[in-house]
Amino acid sequence: MPRVAAVDCGTNSIRLLVADVDAATGELETLDRRMEIVRLGQGVDRTGRLAPEALERTFAACRRYAQVIEEHGAKRLRFVATSASRDAENRDEFVRGVVEILGVEPEVISGDQEAQFSFTGATKELAGRQDVERPYAVVDIGGGSTEFVVGSEEVRAARSVDVGCVRLTERHGLSGRATPDQIEAMRADVTAALDEAARSVPLAEARTLVGLAGTVTTVAGIALGLDEYDSAAIHHSCVSAGQVREIVQRLLDSTHAERAAIPVMHPGRVDVIVAGALILQMIMERTGAGEVVVSEHDILDGIAIHTALDAR
């Protein structure tokens, strides 16, 4: 079982997984899993560039991760960067910094590659369950983009679209309570993105909707009424369309301070959760899904599994 380290650097967060991986089955023994909100995509939608302060926050997290990777003795490291660094004019500066700190060049992957990793990470554990029907529609709501993947054992179709919780928040100036005009504008953006995704991904044919990433897990924590974030309780929980609708309305009506007071809310997600939850609700409305199966295993796990497979 090779010991690998996987880093997923997105628009909003950077995450690390160190694990022993059975390359034959894809089973993971997690040694360390952590996340930091660094907001790498700060201002990218407006300026087209990664901000200096965002780069420094990300590099500081990388230095901390380098220490963890060394402590666990991981022999292989794969660093995957997604939407924000894919879009930025100065992504070479980002690449140089990561190489200096971690010794590997970040793979600025395409949306289709991102979708493949997400699908692998999210569905490996579901394959043997009789209560979860296939095909799956795996939806990964990120900071800058959202990935849609439909498949059973393998990916059948995938599409990445440029709507995410950070991108929508910044584009429409969300801060406190959302105004009717802001809500209408966000809905228009998400509708256009769903139209784009539906042209290549048969979302309506899926029998199970699987939701990934911080927006979905936070919504699940709220639905479960948790007093604190509990990964074990959230993983593979099911949230109904009615619950999502109620939570979205609660978030739309709330102030920044009221959202910050929600027990499961990460401080770095307070200002972007409204947009993210609205994206989830509109996906469920479009697909007709009665519930979403929430997975804590996602692109990060997929990166680790593929890294172990490559090491064979």
Buried (B, 14 or more C-beta within 10 A) or exposed (E): EBBBBBBBBBBBBBBBBBBBBEBEEBBBEEBBBEBBBBBBBBBBBEEEBBBEEBBEBBBBBBEBBBEBBEEBEBEBBBBBBBBBBBBBEBBEBBBEBBEEBBEBEBBBBEBBBBBBBBBBBBBBBBEEEEEBEBBBBBBBBBBBBBBBBBBBEEBBBBBBBBBBBBBBBBBBEBEEBBEEEBBEBBBEBBBEBBEBBBEEBEBEEBEBBBBBBBBBBBBBBBBBEBEEBEEEBBBBBBBBBEBBBBBBEBBBEBEBEBBBEBEBBBEBBBBBBBBBBBBBBBBBBBBEBEBBBBBBBBBBBBBBBBBBBEBE
